[in-house]
Amino acid sequence: MKNKIFIEYKQHSYGGEPESNEAYCSRSDEHTEVSFLGAHKDKDSIGAYCNYTEVEVDFEPKKGDIVYFLVVRYQTGDTFGASYGNWETIGCYDNADQAVEIEKSIEVGTYGKDEEKDDYCLYHTWEGYFESLESVDIEVFEVL
C-alpha cells in the first residue's frame, strides 16, 4: 500500500463565457487561480468543505515533516478560446534536491524522456497543439 499526503487548496475560475449566441462562437479567456494551503497526513484533518488532492508518496509522512509539493501550471484551449492557470500535480517529496531536479527537467523538456530511445514515455498535459507550460512551482509545507 502506497503512502499518501493530502494537499489542501482553494481554487477559483472566471471567464470562458461565449461571446455570442452562435453555436460555434469564440469564448472569453478563462483564468484559474489556485492557492495551495497545506499538506495533511490524513484527509480527516481537512475541513469538510475544503478541496484537496491526494498524492501518493514514496516515504512515510509524519506530522512536522517538511515536504516539497511540485505542481505544473499550464494553458490549454481550442479554436474558440484559451484557458490559463490550469494545474497538474507532479508529486510530493521529502527531499528538496529531488523536487528541484524534477522541476528543472520539466523546464528543459526532459521530464519522462527515455534517453536511450530518445523518446518520451510519459504524456504531459502541458505539451500539445494548444497547450504550453506557464510555470513549475514547488510549494513547501510542514505536514499537519
C-alpha positions as CSV (number, residue, x, y, z in Angstrom):
1,M,0.0,0.0,0.0
2,K,1.4,3.4,-1.0
3,N,1.6,6.2,1.5
4,K,-0.4,9.4,0.8
5,I,-0.3,13.1,1.5
6,F,-3.3,15.3,1.1
7,I,-2.7,18.8,-0.3
8,E,-5.4,21.3,0.7
9,Y,-6.2,24.1,-1.8
10,K,-8.6,26.8,-2.8
11,Q,-9.5,27.4,-6.5
12,H,-11.5,30.0,-8.4
13,S,-12.1,30.2,-12.2
14,Y,-13.6,33.1,-14.1
15,G,-14.2,33.9,-17.8
16,G,-14.8,31.3,-20.5
17,E,-18.1,32.9,-21.4
18,P,-19.5,32.6,-25.0
19,E,-19.0,35.9,-26.9
20,S,-22.3,35.4,-28.9
21,N,-25.3,33.1,-29.1
22,E,-24.0,31.3,-32.2
23,A,-23.4,27.5,-31.9
24,Y,-19.7,27.7,-32.5
25,C,-18.6,31.1,-31.2
26,S,-15.5,32.2,-29.5
27,R,-15.2,32.3,-25.7
28,S,-13.5,34.9,-23.5
29,D,-10.3,33.6,-21.9
30,E,-10.8,31.5,-18.8
31,H,-8.5,32.0,-15.9
32,T,-8.0,29.7,-12.9
33,E,-6.4,30.9,-9.7
34,V,-5.3,28.3,-7.1
35,S,-3.7,28.6,-3.7
36,F,-2.2,25.6,-2.0
37,L,-2.8,25.8,1.7
38,G,-1.2,22.9,3.4
39,A,-0.1,19.2,3.5
40,H,-2.0,16.8,5.7
41,K,-1.1,13.3,6.8
42,D,-4.7,12.3,6.6
43,K,-7.8,13.8,4.9
44,D,-9.8,13.8,8.1
45,S,-7.8,16.8,9.3
46,I,-9.0,18.8,6.3
47,G,-12.3,20.8,6.7
48,A,-15.4,19.2,5.3
49,Y,-15.9,22.0,2.7
50,C,-12.3,22.2,1.6
51,N,-10.7,20.9,-1.6
52,Y,-7.8,18.6,-1.5
53,T,-5.8,16.5,-3.9
54,E,-4.4,13.1,-2.9
55,V,-0.8,12.4,-3.7
56,E,1.0,9.1,-3.5
57,V,4.4,9.4,-1.9
58,D,7.5,7.1,-1.6
59,F,8.1,7.9,2.1
60,E,6.2,7.6,5.4
61,P,4.8,11.2,6.1
62,K,4.9,12.2,9.7
63,K,3.4,15.3,11.3
64,G,6.0,18.1,11.4
65,D,7.9,16.8,8.4
66,I,8.8,19.3,5.7
67,V,7.6,18.3,2.2
68,Y,8.0,19.7,-1.3
69,F,4.9,19.7,-3.4
70,L,5.6,20.0,-7.2
71,V,2.9,21.4,-9.5
72,V,2.9,22.4,-13.1
73,R,0.8,25.4,-14.3
74,Y,-0.2,25.4,-18.0
75,Q,-2.5,26.9,-20.5
76,T,-4.7,25.0,-22.9
77,G,-7.6,25.7,-25.2
78,D,-9.1,25.1,-28.6
79,T,-10.0,27.0,-31.7
80,F,-12.6,29.0,-29.8
81,G,-10.7,30.1,-26.7
82,A,-8.0,29.7,-24.2
83,S,-7.8,28.6,-20.6
84,Y,-5.0,29.8,-18.3
85,G,-3.8,28.7,-14.9
86,N,-4.6,25.0,-15.2
87,W,-2.6,22.8,-12.9
88,E,-1.4,19.3,-12.5
89,T,0.3,17.6,-9.6
90,I,3.7,16.1,-10.4
91,G,4.5,14.8,-6.9
92,C,5.3,15.5,-3.3
93,Y,8.8,14.8,-2.0
94,D,10.6,14.7,1.4
95,N,13.8,15.8,-0.3
96,A,14.3,19.4,-1.7
97,D,17.0,18.3,-4.1
98,Q,14.8,15.7,-5.7
99,A,12.0,18.3,-6.2
100,V,14.4,20.8,-7.7
101,E,15.9,18.2,-10.1
102,I,12.4,17.2,-11.4
103,E,11.4,20.9,-11.6
104,K,14.5,21.6,-13.8
105,S,13.8,18.5,-16.0
106,I,10.3,19.8,-16.7
107,E,11.5,23.3,-17.5
108,V,14.1,22.0,-20.1
109,G,11.8,19.4,-21.6
110,T,13.5,16.2,-20.5
111,Y,11.0,15.0,-17.8
112,G,9.8,11.5,-18.6
113,K,12.1,11.1,-21.5
114,D,13.8,7.8,-22.2
115,E,17.3,8.9,-23.1
116,E,18.3,5.5,-24.7
117,K,15.3,5.6,-27.1
118,D,15.3,9.4,-27.4
119,D,11.6,9.2,-26.8
120,Y,9.0,10.2,-24.2
121,C,7.5,7.6,-22.0
122,L,5.1,10.0,-20.3
123,Y,2.2,12.1,-21.6
124,H,2.4,15.7,-20.4
125,T,-0.7,17.8,-20.2
126,W,1.3,21.0,-20.8
127,E,2.6,19.9,-24.2
128,G,0.3,19.9,-27.3
129,Y,-1.1,21.9,-30.1
130,F,-3.0,24.4,-27.8
131,E,-1.0,23.7,-24.6
132,S,2.0,25.4,-23.2
133,L,3.9,25.5,-19.9
134,E,3.3,28.5,-17.7
135,S,5.3,27.6,-14.7
136,V,6.7,24.8,-12.5
137,D,6.2,25.6,-8.8
138,I,7.5,24.0,-5.6
139,E,5.3,24.6,-2.5
140,V,7.0,23.9,0.8
141,F,4.8,22.7,3.6
142,E,5.1,21.3,7.1
143,V,2.9,18.2,7.4
144,L,-0.1,18.7,9.6
